[in-house]
Amino acid sequence: MKTVKALTLIFCLIALAGFGLNCKEQPPEPPVIVPPIQPPTVEGLTCEEATEKVMAIGEVSDYFVRVPQARVKCDNQEDDGTWLMQVYEIVEDAGVPHTATFDWYYVSPDGETQSAFH
């Protein structure tokens, strides 16, 4: 019993002395935010224009009627100016959120769209 009391006293003295043992609860670390990658400067459509082209596709506009929380993301722009666009929603599976992709679309610099899935 004396050993337990002695160890407890030593631990408390070390903690009070500040040798890296902090008994206070620390606030959580802030999340790391990764800035988006800037698309290359090329001729063609802007991200906003490519988004409008994708939203004008019949199956996409129907999807947005059925799933109002759906999103369109400009994933990246290739060297030739073609945009790769993701149409998706965020869902929870067993309490863990993740994306559920409806389709990926290519939008060429002249505004033509093509599904990556079909």
C-alpha positions in Angstrom: 0.0 0.0 0.0 2.9 2.3 0.8 4.3 1.6 -2.7 1.1 2.7 -4.4 0.9 5.9 -2.3 4.6 6.6 -3.1 4.1 6.1 -6.8 1.0 8.3 -6.8 3.0 11.0 -5.0 5.9 10.7 -7.4 3.5 10.9 -10.4 1.8 14.0 -9.1 5.1 15.7 -8.3 6.3 15.0 -11.9 3.0 16.3 -13.3 3.2 19.4 -11.2 6.8 20.0 -12.1 5.7 20.2 -15.8 7.9 17.4 -17.3 5.6 17.0 -20.3 2.8 15.4 -18.3 -0.3 17.6 -18.5 -3.3 16.4 -16.6 -5.6 19.0 -18.1 -7.6 18.0 -21.1 -6.2 19.6 -24.3 -8.5 21.1 -27.0 -8.6 19.0 -30.2 -6.2 20.0 -33.0 -7.9 22.0 -35.7 -8.6 20.1 -38.9 -6.0 20.3 -41.7 -7.5 22.1 -44.7 -6.0 21.3 -48.1 -6.6 24.2 -50.5 -8.0 23.1 -53.9 -5.5 22.6 -56.7 -5.7 25.5 -59.1 -6.7 24.5 -62.6 -4.2 25.2 -65.4 -4.8 28.4 -67.4 -6.1 27.1 -70.8 -8.5 28.3 -73.4 -12.1 27.0 -73.0 -14.9 27.1 -70.5 -14.6 28.2 -66.9 -15.7 25.9 -64.1 -19.0 27.7 -63.8 -19.7 27.4 -67.5 -18.9 23.7 -67.4 -21.2 23.3 -64.4 -24.0 25.0 -66.4 -23.4 22.6 -69.3 -23.7 19.6 -67.0 -26.8 20.9 -65.2 -28.4 21.2 -68.7 -28.2 17.5 -69.3 -31.6 15.9 -69.0 -30.6 13.0 -66.7 -28.7 15.4 -64.4 -31.6 17.9 -64.1 -33.9 14.9 -63.4 -31.5 13.7 -60.7 -31.5 17.1 -59.1 -35.3 17.0 -58.9 -35.1 13.6 -57.2 -32.1 14.5 -55.0 -32.2 18.2 -54.2 -29.0 18.0 -52.1 -27.0 16.7 -55.1 -23.9 18.6 -56.1 -21.8 19.2 -59.2 -18.0 19.4 -58.7 -15.4 20.6 -61.1 -12.9 17.9 -60.3 -10.1 18.9 -62.6 -9.3 20.5 -66.0 -7.1 18.6 -68.4 -4.3 20.3 -70.4 -6.6 20.6 -73.5 -9.2 22.5 -71.4 -11.6 19.6 -70.9 -13.3 19.6 -67.5 -13.9 16.4 -65.6 -17.1 16.9 -63.6 -18.6 14.8 -60.8 -22.3 14.7 -60.1 -22.9 13.3 -56.6 -24.6 13.5 -53.2 -23.2 13.0 -49.7 -24.8 10.1 -47.9 -24.3 8.5 -44.5 -23.6 4.8 -44.1 -23.5 3.6 -40.5 -22.9 7.2 -39.4 -20.0 7.8 -41.7 -20.5 10.3 -44.5 -19.2 9.6 -48.0 -20.0 10.6 -51.6 -22.3 8.6 -53.8 -21.6 9.4 -57.4 -24.4 9.6 -59.9 -22.0 10.0 -62.9 -18.8 11.7 -64.1 -19.0 13.9 -67.2 -16.4 15.3 -69.6 -17.1 18.9 -70.8 -14.9 19.8 -73.8 -13.7 23.4 -74.3 -16.4 23.9 -77.0 -19.1 22.9 -74.5 -19.8 19.3 -75.6 -20.6 16.9 -72.8 -20.0 13.2 -72.5 -20.8 10.7 -69.7 -17.9 8.8 -68.4 -20.2 5.9 -67.2 -22.3 5.5 -70.4 
